[in-house]
Amino acid sequence: MASFLRTPIRLRCLQRRTYATAVPTAPPMLLKLRQDLKTAMQQKDKPRLNVLRSLLADVTNAAKTSSPIQSDMQMLSLLRKRLAAAETAKKEFDGAGRKDLVEQEDAQAKVLEDYMGGVETMGADSISEAVKAVVEEGKAASSGKGMVMGDVLKKLLGAGGSLEGKNVERSEVARVVKQMLGQQGA
């Protein structure tokens, strides 16, 4: 505030404020969740309504952090986390003899599994083709020396990589890279 007051009036008049107008786009899965929330409210589908409200609350809370949910793969990760929590809760309720809560968790787990199936990821064949191309390219460039797994992953998933920005599970890519490099070393 003090520096603003020290600025001569004629310069303050020349300064213009700019505002960011670019609105980040929401992932398609998030848009579907919001639409399904309205439908679940109208149909009074309590298990689906509970799941959708909790997922949207998680998305809202993530938006206030340094890593908001901006892709379907991040949504898929959130769905898996919620499914794992539901399975854990189901086991605890079963151990406590609360069959009513076990049934409730089962219903919510089914809803989560439905949404998990809605996220399309790249197939194993497409991933292995991309990995094979990078491994062979790296082998030719390094004159027969072995490649390091981190370098291959960086070339695939890093900036300008063949799998950058695509719906692909990093763990699956890492598994395929490890397998290909293991075959290469044998």
Salt bridges, closest charged atoms under 4 A:
ASP36 OD2 - LYS32 NZ 3.05
ASP45 OD2 - ARG48 NE 3.42
ASP58 OD2 - ARG82 NE 2.86
GLU87 OE1 - LYS90 NZ 3.53
ASP94 OD1 - LYS99 NZ 2.89
ASP100 OD2 - ARG98 NH2 3.09
ASP106 OD1 - LYS90 NZ 2.86
ASP114 OD2 - ARG48 NH2 3.67
GLU169 OE2 - ARG80 NH2 2.94
GLU172 OE2 - ARG175 NH2 2.56
